[in-house]
Amino acid sequence: MLDYPALSAVAAVIREGSFERAATILGITPSAVSQRVRGLEERLGTILVVRGQPCRPTDPGRTLCAHLDKVRLLEAELDPALVSAGGADAHRMALKVAVNSDSLATWFPQAATTFGRATGIPLDLTLDDEAHTVDRLRSGEVLAAVTAEAGTVPGCRTIPLGAQLYAACASPAFAATFFPDGVDEGGLATAPCLRFDRRDGLQARWALDTFGIAFDAPRYTAASTHAFLDLALAGLAWGMQPVMLAEPHLAAGRLVELAPGTRLGVELHWVVARLPVASLRHLTDAVRAAASAALV
């Protein structure tokens, strides 16, 4: 049987990043937090928290925290009269969700707003590339994720949401400088290109799928959807922009498509833990409704 007060201390240290902040949240001393964490580690025979600035979970620590999140979520479904003092915190526990930056900048806020107004439950959103958000679910860091991966995850449901459209865009001056006669191999090799992070392969996929060209151009990394758009507007580089964000700028002439008619769709999926709790059902309904209204 797990020592849940000790496990709560481990989770607080990992969530807050330090023993001192965890102590403030739990209403006990840092020494007491340390004793609980160390005691649980000794009983289990493994390190759960990597001490540092900030403190980080080990794999066993992450697994136990994911278990605690699920227990608290299930406790929140109980009649309030039956919930213990520890379970009462579950009513205020934020649901942990991994979502890609482009979804958060476009259609996901409507889902979060619908869910929040209906339930009063906050969301703890973790940002990652759409190709990797599901890894957060597999590791137990979150209970649901918006992902581009269609594969199954043990213990989870996978629901297709639709496709987010992207267009290869640049400022008019940039396009005239590097692609005066349209997109070609020489232009792609020399024109600076944007990427969200080092794992972002969307620009390369578009060039290969549309023109059969593999290119290696100077790259600027901008791990922010709005910064990604602003850099293209400023004329620094070209990149694959979410059409929902780019459309007003295309209409106003602030951006141009490098090759009109070659928009790329990224299929998105909602992967959610199979837990018999109303909060996850409500969130799933809100996500499906928002995606249906915005995606293609």
ZIHU-V514457 format. One record per pair of residues at least 24 apart in sequence whose ideal C-beta (glycine too) atoms are under 10 Angstrom apart, sorted by sequence separation. I is the first residue (numbers start at 0). J is the second residue. D is the distance in Angstrom with one decimal. If there is no record, write none. Layout:
# ZIHU-V514457
i=I j=J d=D
i=I j=J d=D
This chain:
# ZIHU-V514457
i=8 j=32 d=5.0
i=11 j=35 d=9.5
i=12 j=36 d=6.2
i=36 j=60 d=9.3
i=39 j=63 d=8.4
i=68 j=92 d=7.4
i=94 j=118 d=9.2
i=98 j=122 d=9.0
i=102 j=126 d=9.6
i=133 j=157 d=9.1
i=169 j=193 d=9.4
i=182 j=206 d=7.8
i=188 j=212 d=8.7
i=190 j=214 d=8.8
i=192 j=216 d=4.7
i=194 j=218 d=5.3
i=196 j=220 d=6.1
i=239 j=263 d=6.6
i=241 j=265 d=9.3
i=7 j=32 d=9.8
i=8 j=33 d=8.6
i=11 j=36 d=9.3
i=67 j=92 d=9.8
i=68 j=93 d=9.7
i=167 j=192 d=9.8
i=168 j=193 d=9.6
i=187 j=212 d=5.7
i=188 j=213 d=10.0
i=189 j=214 d=9.2
i=191 j=216 d=6.5
i=192 j=217 d=7.0
i=193 j=218 d=7.3
i=194 j=219 d=7.4
i=195 j=220 d=7.4
i=196 j=221 d=8.8
i=197 j=222 d=9.8
i=8 j=34 d=8.7
i=9 j=35 d=7.7
i=68 j=94 d=8.8
i=94 j=120 d=6.1
i=96 j=122 d=5.6
i=97 j=123 d=9.9
i=98 j=124 d=5.7
i=100 j=126 d=5.3
i=184 j=210 d=7.8
i=186 j=212 d=9.6
i=187 j=213 d=9.0
i=188 j=214 d=5.4
i=190 j=216 d=5.8
i=191 j=217 d=4.6
i=192 j=218 d=5.2
i=193 j=219 d=5.4
i=194 j=220 d=5.6
i=195 j=221 d=6.9
i=196 j=222 d=5.2
i=228 j=254 d=8.5
i=239 j=265 d=9.1
i=4 j=31 d=10.0
i=5 j=32 d=9.6
i=8 j=35 d=3.9
i=9 j=36 d=5.4
i=21 j=48 d=9.9
i=68 j=95 d=6.6
i=93 j=120 d=7.2
i=94 j=121 d=7.6
i=95 j=122 d=7.9
i=96 j=123 d=7.1
i=97 j=124 d=7.7
i=98 j=125 d=7.4
i=99 j=126 d=7.2
i=100 j=127 d=8.2
i=101 j=128 d=9.4
i=102 j=129 d=7.2
i=182 j=209 d=7.8
i=183 j=210 d=7.9
i=184 j=211 d=9.4
i=185 j=212 d=9.9
i=187 j=214 d=3.9
i=188 j=215 d=6.9
i=189 j=216 d=6.5
i=190 j=217 d=8.2
i=191 j=218 d=7.3
i=192 j=219 d=7.3
i=193 j=220 d=7.9
i=194 j=221 d=7.8
i=195 j=222 d=5.8
i=267 j=294 d=6.6
i=7 j=35 d=8.2
i=8 j=36 d=5.4
i=91 j=119 d=9.3
i=92 j=120 d=7.9
i=93 j=121 d=4.2
i=94 j=122 d=5.4
i=95 j=123 d=4.6
i=96 j=124 d=5.6
i=97 j=125 d=4.6
i=98 j=126 d=6.7
i=99 j=127 d=6.6
i=100 j=128 d=7.9
i=101 j=129 d=7.1
i=182 j=210 d=6.2
i=184 j=212 d=5.2
i=186 j=214 d=9.0
i=187 j=215 d=9.0
i=188 j=216 d=5.8
i=189 j=217 d=8.1
i=191 j=219 d=6.1
i=193 j=221 d=6.0
i=194 j=222 d=9.2
i=195 j=223 d=8.3
i=199 j=227 d=9.5
i=266 j=294 d=9.0
i=5 j=34 d=8.8
i=6 j=35 d=8.6
i=8 j=37 d=9.8
i=90 j=119 d=8.8
i=91 j=120 d=8.4
i=92 j=121 d=8.4
i=93 j=122 d=5.9
i=94 j=123 d=6.8
i=95 j=124 d=8.2
i=96 j=125 d=7.1
i=97 j=126 d=7.8
i=98 j=127 d=8.0
i=99 j=128 d=6.1
i=100 j=129 d=8.5
i=181 j=210 d=9.8
i=183 j=212 d=8.0
i=184 j=213 d=9.2
i=185 j=214 d=9.6
i=187 j=216 d=6.1
i=188 j=217 d=9.7
i=195 j=224 d=7.9
i=265 j=294 d=9.5
i=266 j=295 d=10.0
i=5 j=35 d=4.3
i=6 j=36 d=9.4
i=8 j=38 d=9.2
i=9 j=39 d=6.3
i=18 j=48 d=8.8
i=65 j=95 d=9.0
i=90 j=120 d=8.2
i=91 j=121 d=7.8
i=93 j=123 d=3.9
i=94 j=124 d=9.4
i=95 j=125 d=6.8
i=97 j=127 d=5.7
i=99 j=129 d=3.7
i=102 j=132 d=9.2
i=182 j=212 d=8.2
i=184 j=214 d=7.1
i=186 j=216 d=9.0
i=264 j=294 d=8.9
i=4 j=35 d=6.5
i=5 j=36 d=7.0
i=8 j=39 d=7.7
i=9 j=40 d=8.4
i=64 j=95 d=9.8
i=92 j=123 d=8.8
i=93 j=124 d=8.9
i=98 j=129 d=8.5
i=99 j=130 d=8.4
i=195 j=226 d=9.7
i=264 j=295 d=6.7
i=5 j=37 d=9.2
i=18 j=50 d=8.3
i=97 j=129 d=9.6
i=99 j=131 d=8.7
i=195 j=227 d=6.5
i=2 j=35 d=7.8
i=5 j=38 d=5.9
i=6 j=39 d=6.5
i=17 j=50 d=9.4
i=20 j=53 d=9.2
i=21 j=54 d=8.5
i=99 j=132 d=5.8
i=193 j=226 d=9.3
i=194 j=227 d=8.7
i=205 j=238 d=9.7
i=206 j=239 d=9.9
i=262 j=295 d=9.7
i=5 j=39 d=4.0
i=13 j=47 d=8.4
i=17 j=51 d=9.3
i=20 j=54 d=9.5
i=97 j=131 d=8.6
i=98 j=132 d=6.5
i=129 j=163 d=8.1
i=167 j=201 d=9.4
i=193 j=227 d=5.7
i=202 j=236 d=9.6
i=205 j=239 d=5.8
i=4 j=39 d=9.3
i=5 j=40 d=9.1
i=12 j=47 d=8.8
i=13 j=48 d=6.4
i=16 j=51 d=9.0
i=17 j=52 d=7.4
i=97 j=132 d=3.9
i=110 j=145 d=9.2
i=167 j=202 d=7.5
i=193 j=228 d=9.3
i=202 j=237 d=7.8
i=204 j=239 d=8.5
i=2 j=38 d=7.5
i=3 j=39 d=10.0
i=12 j=48 d=5.5
i=13 j=49 d=9.5
i=16 j=52 d=7.7
i=17 j=53 d=6.3
i=18 j=54 d=7.2
i=96 j=132 d=8.9
i=97 j=133 d=7.5
i=165 j=201 d=6.4
i=202 j=238 d=6.2
i=203 j=239 d=9.8
i=2 j=39 d=5.8
i=5 j=42 d=8.2
i=6 j=43 d=10.0
i=10 j=47 d=9.7
i=16 j=53 d=3.1
i=17 j=54 d=6.0
i=97 j=134 d=8.3
i=98 j=135 d=9.7
i=165 j=202 d=9.4
i=193 j=230 d=6.0
i=201 j=238 d=8.2
i=202 j=239 d=5.5
i=1 j=39 d=8.2
i=5 j=43 d=9.7
i=9 j=47 d=5.2
i=10 j=48 d=9.9
i=12 j=50 d=9.1
i=15 j=53 d=8.1
i=16 j=54 d=5.7
i=97 j=135 d=4.0
i=107 j=145 d=6.8
i=167 j=205 d=5.6
i=193 j=231 d=6.5
i=201 j=239 d=4.5
i=8 j=47 d=9.9
i=9 j=48 d=6.2
i=14 j=53 d=9.9
i=15 j=54 d=8.2
i=16 j=55 d=8.3
i=96 j=135 d=9.0
i=97 j=136 d=6.4
i=106 j=145 d=9.5
i=165 j=204 d=9.6
i=166 j=205 d=9.1
i=167 j=206 d=8.2
i=177 j=216 d=9.3
i=191 j=230 d=9.5
i=199 j=238 d=9.1
i=2 j=42 d=7.1
i=8 j=48 d=9.5
i=13 j=53 d=8.7
i=14 j=54 d=9.6
i=95 j=135 d=8.4
i=96 j=136 d=9.3
i=165 j=205 d=7.4
i=199 j=239 d=8.7
i=1 j=42 d=9.3
i=2 j=43 d=9.5
i=6 j=47 d=8.8
i=12 j=53 d=9.2
i=13 j=54 d=6.4
i=95 j=136 d=9.5
i=97 j=138 d=9.9
i=1 j=43 d=8.9
i=5 j=47 d=9.5
i=12 j=54 d=5.2
i=13 j=55 d=7.2
i=14 j=56 d=9.6
i=103 j=145 d=8.6
i=167 j=209 d=8.1
i=193 j=235 d=7.7
i=194 j=236 d=9.1
i=12 j=55 d=9.6
i=13 j=56 d=4.7
i=97 j=140 d=7.2
i=98 j=141 d=9.1
i=102 j=145 d=5.1
i=191 j=234 d=9.8
i=193 j=236 d=4.7
i=195 j=238 d=8.5
i=12 j=56 d=8.8
i=13 j=57 d=9.7
i=95 j=139 d=9.5
i=97 j=141 d=4.5
i=101 j=145 d=9.6
i=102 j=146 d=9.8
i=191 j=235 d=6.5
i=192 j=236 d=5.5
i=193 j=237 d=6.8
i=194 j=238 d=7.3
i=195 j=239 d=9.2
i=9 j=54 d=9.7
i=75 j=120 d=8.5
i=95 j=140 d=6.7
i=96 j=141 d=5.6
i=97 j=142 d=9.3
i=98 j=143 d=8.9
i=99 j=144 d=8.9
i=191 j=236 d=3.9
i=192 j=237 d=6.0
i=193 j=238 d=3.2
i=194 j=239 d=9.2
i=10 j=56 d=9.0
i=95 j=141 d=4.2
i=96 j=142 d=7.0
i=97 j=143 d=7.5
i=98 j=144 d=7.1
i=99 j=145 d=5.9
i=190 j=236 d=7.3
i=191 j=237 d=7.5
i=192 j=238 d=6.5
i=193 j=239 d=8.1
i=9 j=56 d=8.0
i=13 j=60 d=6.4
i=94 j=141 d=8.5
i=95 j=142 d=5.6
i=96 j=143 d=4.9
i=97 j=144 d=4.0
i=98 j=145 d=4.6
i=99 j=146 d=7.7
i=190 j=237 d=5.9
i=191 j=238 d=9.5
i=192 j=239 d=9.5
i=193 j=240 d=8.9
i=12 j=60 d=9.0
i=13 j=61 d=7.8
i=72 j=120 d=9.8
i=94 j=142 d=6.0
i=95 j=143 d=8.0
i=96 j=144 d=6.7
i=97 j=145 d=7.2
i=98 j=146 d=9.0
i=99 j=147 d=7.7
i=209 j=257 d=9.5
i=210 j=258 d=7.9
i=94 j=143 d=7.3
i=95 j=144 d=9.6
i=96 j=145 d=7.7
i=97 j=146 d=7.7
i=209 j=258 d=6.4
i=9 j=59 d=9.9
i=10 j=60 d=8.8
i=13 j=63 d=9.5
i=14 j=64 d=8.0
i=110 j=160 d=10.0
i=187 j=237 d=9.1
i=243 j=293 d=6.8
i=9 j=60 d=6.1
i=13 j=64 d=5.8
i=186 j=237 d=9.4
i=206 j=257 d=9.7
i=209 j=260 d=9.5
i=210 j=261 d=8.6
i=243 j=294 d=9.3
i=12 j=64 d=9.8
i=205 j=257 d=9.1
i=206 j=258 d=9.7
i=209 j=261 d=4.7
i=10 j=63 d=7.8
i=11 j=64 d=9.7
i=205 j=258 d=8.7
i=208 j=261 d=8.5
i=209 j=262 d=9.7
i=242 j=295 d=9.2
i=6 j=60 d=9.7
i=9 j=63 d=6.5
i=10 j=64 d=4.7
i=106 j=160 d=9.0
i=147 j=201 d=9.9
i=209 j=263 d=8.0
i=9 j=64 d=6.8
i=10 j=65 d=9.6
i=68 j=123 d=9.8
i=106 j=161 d=9.3
i=182 j=237 d=9.5
i=206 j=261 d=9.9
i=208 j=263 d=7.1
i=10 j=66 d=9.7
i=205 j=261 d=7.1
i=6 j=63 d=5.8
i=7 j=64 d=9.8
i=10 j=67 d=5.3
i=106 j=163 d=7.9
i=205 j=262 d=9.0
i=5 j=63 d=9.8
i=6 j=64 d=7.9
i=9 j=67 d=8.2
i=10 j=68 d=7.9
i=102 j=160 d=9.0
i=105 j=163 d=7.3
i=173 j=231 d=7.9
i=176 j=234 d=8.7
i=205 j=263 d=5.1
i=173 j=232 d=9.9
i=177 j=236 d=9.5
i=178 j=237 d=8.3
i=204 j=263 d=6.9
i=6 j=66 d=8.0
i=7 j=67 d=6.9
i=168 j=228 d=8.4
i=170 j=230 d=9.8
i=173 j=233 d=9.2
i=174 j=234 d=9.4
i=177 j=237 d=7.7
i=6 j=67 d=5.3
i=10 j=71 d=9.2
i=102 j=163 d=6.9
i=170 j=231 d=6.6
i=173 j=234 d=4.7
i=202 j=263 d=9.7
i=204 j=265 d=9.2
i=1 j=63 d=7.6
i=101 j=163 d=6.3
i=169 j=231 d=5.9
i=170 j=232 d=6.3
i=172 j=234 d=5.4
i=173 j=235 d=7.8
i=201 j=263 d=7.1
i=168 j=231 d=5.6
i=169 j=232 d=9.3
i=170 j=233 d=7.2
i=171 j=234 d=8.6
i=173 j=236 d=7.4
i=174 j=237 d=7.6
i=3 j=67 d=7.4
i=6 j=70 d=9.0
i=7 j=71 d=9.1
i=99 j=163 d=8.7
i=101 j=165 d=8.3
i=167 j=231 d=9.9
i=168 j=232 d=8.9
i=170 j=234 d=4.0
i=173 j=237 d=6.4
i=201 j=265 d=7.3
i=1 j=66 d=7.9
i=131 j=196 d=9.2
i=169 j=234 d=7.6
i=170 j=235 d=8.5
i=1 j=67 d=8.5
i=129 j=195 d=9.4
i=169 j=235 d=9.2
i=170 j=236 d=9.5
i=3 j=70 d=7.7
i=128 j=195 d=6.3
i=131 j=198 d=6.5
i=169 j=236 d=7.4
i=170 j=237 d=8.6
i=190 j=257 d=8.9
i=3 j=71 d=9.7
i=128 j=196 d=6.2
i=130 j=198 d=6.6
i=169 j=237 d=3.8
i=1 j=70 d=9.0
i=127 j=196 d=9.0
i=128 j=197 d=9.6
i=130 j=199 d=8.4
i=168 j=237 d=6.6
i=169 j=238 d=7.9
i=69 j=139 d=8.9
i=72 j=142 d=7.2
i=128 j=198 d=5.4
i=129 j=199 d=9.6
i=130 j=200 d=7.9
i=167 j=237 d=6.3
i=168 j=238 d=6.9
i=187 j=257 d=9.3
i=65 j=136 d=9.6
i=68 j=139 d=7.9
i=127 j=198 d=9.3
i=128 j=199 d=6.3
i=130 j=201 d=9.3
i=167 j=238 d=7.5
i=168 j=239 d=7.7
i=169 j=240 d=9.4
i=186 j=257 d=8.6
i=67 j=139 d=10.0
i=68 j=140 d=9.2
i=128 j=200 d=9.4
i=129 j=201 d=9.3
i=166 j=238 d=9.8
i=167 j=239 d=5.8
i=168 j=240 d=4.6
i=65 j=138 d=7.7
i=66 j=139 d=7.7
i=68 j=141 d=8.8
i=69 j=142 d=7.5
i=128 j=201 d=9.4
i=165 j=238 d=9.0
i=166 j=239 d=7.0
i=167 j=240 d=8.0
i=168 j=241 d=10.0
i=65 j=139 d=2.8
i=68 j=142 d=6.7
i=165 j=239 d=4.2
i=166 j=240 d=5.8
i=168 j=242 d=9.2
i=64 j=139 d=7.0
i=65 j=140 d=7.1
i=164 j=239 d=9.9
i=165 j=240 d=6.4
i=166 j=241 d=8.4
i=182 j=257 d=5.2
i=62 j=138 d=8.4
i=63 j=139 d=8.8
i=64 j=140 d=8.2
i=65 j=141 d=8.7
i=164 j=240 d=9.8
i=165 j=241 d=6.1
i=166 j=242 d=5.3
i=168 j=244 d=9.7
i=181 j=257 d=8.0
i=182 j=258 d=5.1
i=61 j=138 d=5.9
i=62 j=139 d=5.6
i=65 j=142 d=8.3
i=164 j=241 d=7.3
i=165 j=242 d=6.5
i=168 j=245 d=5.4
i=178 j=255 d=9.4
i=181 j=258 d=7.0
i=7 j=85 d=7.0
i=61 j=139 d=5.6
i=163 j=241 d=6.2
i=164 j=242 d=4.2
i=165 j=243 d=9.8
i=166 j=244 d=9.9
i=167 j=245 d=9.8
i=170 j=248 d=9.3
i=14 j=93 d=10.0
i=61 j=140 d=6.6
i=163 j=242 d=8.0
i=164 j=243 d=7.7
i=165 j=244 d=10.0
i=166 j=245 d=5.7
i=178 j=257 d=5.9
i=182 j=261 d=8.6
i=3 j=83 d=9.5
i=58 j=138 d=8.1
i=163 j=243 d=7.8
i=165 j=245 d=8.5
i=166 j=246 d=8.6
i=168 j=248 d=7.7
i=174 j=254 d=9.0
i=175 j=255 d=8.9
i=177 j=257 d=9.0
i=178 j=258 d=8.7
i=4 j=85 d=7.6
i=7 j=88 d=8.4
i=14 j=95 d=9.9
i=58 j=139 d=9.4
i=164 j=245 d=9.4
i=168 j=249 d=7.1
i=171 j=252 d=6.8
i=173 j=254 d=9.4
i=174 j=255 d=5.2
i=3 j=85 d=6.5
i=56 j=138 d=9.5
i=164 j=246 d=9.7
i=170 j=252 d=9.8
i=171 j=253 d=7.9
i=173 j=255 d=8.7
i=174 j=256 d=8.7
i=3 j=86 d=9.9
i=56 j=139 d=9.5
i=166 j=249 d=7.5
i=170 j=253 d=7.1
i=171 j=254 d=7.8
i=172 j=255 d=9.7
i=174 j=257 d=6.2
i=56 j=140 d=8.9
i=170 j=254 d=6.4
i=171 j=255 d=5.2
i=173 j=257 d=9.4
i=69 j=154 d=9.8
i=168 j=253 d=9.6
i=169 j=254 d=6.9
i=170 j=255 d=7.5
i=168 j=254 d=4.5
i=169 j=255 d=6.5
i=168 j=255 d=6.9
i=169 j=256 d=8.6
i=166 j=254 d=8.5
i=167 j=255 d=9.7
i=168 j=256 d=5.9
i=169 j=257 d=6.1
i=166 j=255 d=9.7
i=167 j=256 d=6.3
i=168 j=257 d=7.0
i=166 j=256 d=5.1
i=167 j=257 d=4.4
i=166 j=257 d=8.4
i=167 j=258 d=6.3
i=166 j=258 d=9.0
i=167 j=259 d=9.6
i=166 j=259 d=8.5
i=101 j=195 d=8.3
i=128 j=222 d=8.9
i=166 j=260 d=9.8
i=167 j=261 d=6.8
i=100 j=195 d=6.9
i=127 j=222 d=9.8
i=166 j=261 d=8.0
i=167 j=262 d=8.3
i=99 j=195 d=8.8
i=100 j=196 d=9.6
i=126 j=222 d=8.4
i=166 j=262 d=5.0
i=167 j=263 d=8.0
i=126 j=223 d=9.3
i=165 j=262 d=6.4
i=166 j=263 d=7.8
i=126 j=224 d=9.5
i=164 j=262 d=5.2
i=165 j=263 d=4.8
i=164 j=263 d=7.3
i=165 j=264 d=7.6
i=101 j=201 d=9.6
i=162 j=262 d=9.8
i=163 j=263 d=9.4
i=164 j=264 d=5.5
i=165 j=265 d=6.6
i=162 j=263 d=9.0
i=163 j=264 d=7.0
i=164 j=265 d=8.0
i=162 j=264 d=3.5
i=163 j=265 d=5.0
i=161 j=264 d=8.7
i=162 j=265 d=6.1
i=163 j=266 d=8.3
i=161 j=265 d=9.9
i=162 j=266 d=5.1
i=163 j=267 d=5.9
i=161 j=266 d=7.5
i=162 j=267 d=7.0
i=160 j=266 d=8.0
i=161 j=267 d=6.6
i=159 j=266 d=7.0
i=160 j=267 d=4.5
i=161 j=268 d=9.5
i=159 j=267 d=7.9
i=160 j=268 d=6.0
i=14 j=123 d=8.9
i=158 j=267 d=9.9
i=159 j=268 d=5.7
i=160 j=269 d=5.5
i=158 j=268 d=6.4
i=159 j=269 d=8.1
i=157 j=268 d=5.4
i=158 j=269 d=4.5
i=156 j=268 d=9.8
i=157 j=269 d=7.5
i=158 j=270 d=7.6
i=156 j=269 d=8.1
i=157 j=270 d=5.1
i=158 j=271 d=7.4
i=155 j=269 d=9.8
i=156 j=270 d=7.1
i=157 j=271 d=8.4
i=155 j=270 d=5.1
i=156 j=271 d=5.5
i=155 j=271 d=6.1
i=156 j=272 d=8.2
i=149 j=266 d=6.9
i=155 j=272 d=5.5
i=156 j=273 d=5.9
i=147 j=265 d=5.6
i=148 j=266 d=9.6
i=149 j=267 d=9.6
i=150 j=268 d=9.1
i=152 j=270 d=5.5
i=154 j=272 d=6.2
i=155 j=273 d=6.1
i=104 j=223 d=8.7
i=105 j=224 d=8.0
i=147 j=266 d=6.5
i=148 j=267 d=9.7
i=149 j=268 d=5.7
i=151 j=270 d=8.6
i=152 j=271 d=9.3
i=154 j=273 d=5.6
i=155 j=274 d=9.6
i=104 j=224 d=4.0
i=146 j=266 d=9.8
i=147 j=267 d=6.1
i=148 j=268 d=6.9
i=150 j=270 d=9.0
i=152 j=272 d=8.8
i=153 j=273 d=9.4
i=154 j=274 d=8.7
i=103 j=224 d=7.4
i=104 j=225 d=6.3
i=146 j=267 d=7.0
i=147 j=268 d=7.2
i=149 j=270 d=9.4
i=152 j=273 d=9.8
i=100 j=222 d=7.4
i=102 j=224 d=9.0
i=145 j=267 d=5.8
i=146 j=268 d=5.5
i=148 j=270 d=7.8
i=100 j=223 d=6.7
i=101 j=224 d=5.2
i=104 j=227 d=9.2
i=145 j=268 d=7.5
i=146 j=269 d=8.0
i=156 j=279 d=9.5
i=100 j=224 d=4.5
i=104 j=228 d=8.6
i=144 j=268 d=8.6
i=145 j=269 d=6.2
i=146 j=270 d=5.7
i=99 j=224 d=8.8
i=100 j=225 d=8.9
i=144 j=269 d=7.7
i=145 j=270 d=8.1
i=158 j=283 d=7.0
i=100 j=226 d=9.8
i=101 j=227 d=8.6
i=143 j=269 d=6.8
i=144 j=270 d=5.1
i=160 j=286 d=7.2
i=161 j=287 d=9.6
i=13 j=140 d=10.0
i=100 j=227 d=8.4
i=143 j=270 d=6.6
i=144 j=271 d=7.9
i=156 j=283 d=8.0
i=160 j=287 d=7.0
i=163 j=290 d=9.2
i=142 j=270 d=9.8
i=143 j=271 d=4.0
i=144 j=272 d=9.8
i=158 j=286 d=8.2
i=159 j=287 d=9.6
i=162 j=290 d=9.9
i=141 j=270 d=9.6
i=142 j=271 d=6.9
i=143 j=272 d=6.6
i=158 j=287 d=6.7
i=160 j=289 d=8.9
i=161 j=290 d=5.5
i=141 j=271 d=9.7
i=142 j=272 d=4.7
i=160 j=290 d=3.9
i=161 j=291 d=6.9
i=163 j=293 d=8.3
i=164 j=294 d=8.2
i=141 j=272 d=8.7
i=143 j=274 d=10.0
i=159 j=290 d=9.1
i=160 j=291 d=7.9
i=161 j=292 d=9.6
i=163 j=294 d=5.9
i=164 j=295 d=6.1
i=142 j=274 d=7.3
i=158 j=290 d=9.1
i=161 j=293 d=7.9
i=162 j=294 d=5.8
i=163 j=295 d=8.1
i=137 j=270 d=9.4
i=139 j=272 d=9.5
i=160 j=293 d=9.3
i=161 j=294 d=3.0
i=162 j=295 d=5.2
i=136 j=270 d=5.8
i=142 j=276 d=9.2
i=160 j=294 d=5.9
i=161 j=295 d=5.8
i=106 j=241 d=9.4
i=130 j=265 d=9.0
i=132 j=267 d=9.8
i=133 j=268 d=8.3
i=136 j=271 d=8.4
i=159 j=294 d=9.7
i=105 j=241 d=5.6
i=129 j=265 d=6.6
i=132 j=268 d=9.8
i=136 j=272 d=7.6
i=142 j=278 d=9.2
i=143 j=279 d=6.8
i=104 j=241 d=7.0
i=105 j=242 d=9.1
i=106 j=243 d=7.3
i=129 j=266 d=9.6
i=133 j=270 d=5.7
i=142 j=279 d=6.7
i=101 j=239 d=9.5
i=105 j=243 d=4.5
i=129 j=267 d=6.7
i=132 j=270 d=8.4
i=101 j=240 d=9.0
i=102 j=241 d=8.8
i=104 j=243 d=8.5
i=105 j=244 d=6.4
i=129 j=268 d=9.4
i=143 j=282 d=6.7
i=101 j=241 d=4.9
i=104 j=244 d=6.5
i=142 j=282 d=8.9
i=143 j=283 d=7.6
i=100 j=241 d=9.6
i=145 j=286 d=7.5
i=101 j=243 d=8.7
i=101 j=244 d=8.1
i=143 j=286 d=8.0
i=145 j=290 d=8.5
i=120 j=277 d=9.8
i=120 j=278 d=5.5
i=110 j=269 d=9.4
i=118 j=277 d=8.1
i=107 j=267 d=9.9
i=118 j=278 d=6.1
i=122 j=282 d=7.9
i=106 j=267 d=9.3
i=117 j=278 d=10.0
i=120 j=281 d=8.1
i=120 j=282 d=8.2
i=102 j=265 d=9.9
i=118 j=281 d=5.4
i=101 j=265 d=8.4
i=114 j=278 d=8.4
i=117 j=281 d=5.9
i=118 j=282 d=8.1
i=102 j=267 d=6.9
i=117 j=282 d=9.5
i=99 j=265 d=9.1
i=101 j=267 d=9.4
i=114 j=281 d=5.9
i=115 j=282 d=9.7
i=117 j=284 d=8.9
i=118 j=285 d=9.1
i=99 j=267 d=8.0
i=113 j=281 d=8.8
i=114 j=282 d=5.0
i=117 j=285 d=7.3
i=98 j=267 d=9.8
i=113 j=282 d=9.2
i=114 j=283 d=9.3
i=116 j=285 d=9.4
i=114 j=284 d=8.2
i=115 j=285 d=8.8
i=98 j=269 d=9.9
i=111 j=282 d=8.8
i=113 j=284 d=8.3
i=114 j=285 d=4.1
i=110 j=282 d=7.7
i=113 j=285 d=4.2
i=114 j=286 d=7.9
i=96 j=269 d=9.7
i=97 j=270 d=9.1
i=110 j=283 d=9.5
i=112 j=285 d=8.3
i=113 j=286 d=8.9
i=110 j=284 d=9.1
i=111 j=285 d=7.6
i=114 j=288 d=9.9
i=96 j=271 d=8.9
i=110 j=285 d=4.5
i=111 j=286 d=8.9
i=113 j=288 d=6.8
i=114 j=289 d=9.3
i=109 j=285 d=8.1
i=110 j=286 d=4.5
i=113 j=289 d=6.8
i=94 j=271 d=10.0
i=109 j=286 d=9.5
i=110 j=287 d=8.3
i=112 j=289 d=8.7
i=107 j=285 d=9.7
i=110 j=288 d=7.2
i=111 j=289 d=8.5
i=107 j=286 d=7.6
i=109 j=288 d=8.1
i=110 j=289 d=3.8
i=106 j=286 d=9.2
i=109 j=289 d=4.2
i=110 j=290 d=7.3
i=108 j=289 d=8.2
i=109 j=290 d=9.2
i=94 j=276 d=9.5
i=107 j=289 d=6.7
i=110 j=292 d=9.7
i=96 j=279 d=10.0
i=106 j=289 d=5.3
i=107 j=290 d=8.4
i=109 j=292 d=7.3
i=110 j=293 d=9.4
i=94 j=278 d=6.2
i=102 j=286 d=9.6
i=105 j=289 d=9.7
i=106 j=290 d=6.2
i=109 j=293 d=7.5
i=94 j=279 d=7.3
i=106 j=291 d=9.5
i=92 j=278 d=9.3
i=96 j=282 d=7.6
i=106 j=292 d=7.4
i=107 j=293 d=9.0
i=89 j=276 d=10.0
i=94 j=281 d=9.8
i=102 j=289 d=9.4
i=106 j=293 d=3.6
i=90 j=278 d=10.0
i=94 j=282 d=6.3
i=98 j=286 d=9.4
i=102 j=290 d=8.5
i=105 j=293 d=6.5
i=106 j=294 d=6.6
i=89 j=278 d=9.8
i=105 j=294 d=9.1
i=96 j=286 d=8.9
i=102 j=293 d=9.1
i=102 j=294 d=9.1
i=76 j=274 d=9.2
i=76 j=275 d=7.7
i=72 j=272 d=8.7
i=76 j=276 d=5.3
i=73 j=274 d=6.8
i=75 j=276 d=7.1
i=76 j=277 d=6.5
i=72 j=274 d=6.2
i=73 j=275 d=7.8
i=74 j=276 d=9.7
i=75 j=277 d=8.8
i=76 j=278 d=8.1
i=69 j=272 d=7.3
i=72 j=275 d=9.9
i=73 j=276 d=6.3
i=75 j=278 d=6.9
i=68 j=272 d=9.4
i=72 j=276 d=5.3
i=69 j=274 d=6.2
i=72 j=277 d=10.0
i=68 j=274 d=9.9
i=72 j=278 d=6.8
i=65 j=272 d=9.3
i=69 j=276 d=8.9
i=72 j=279 d=7.6
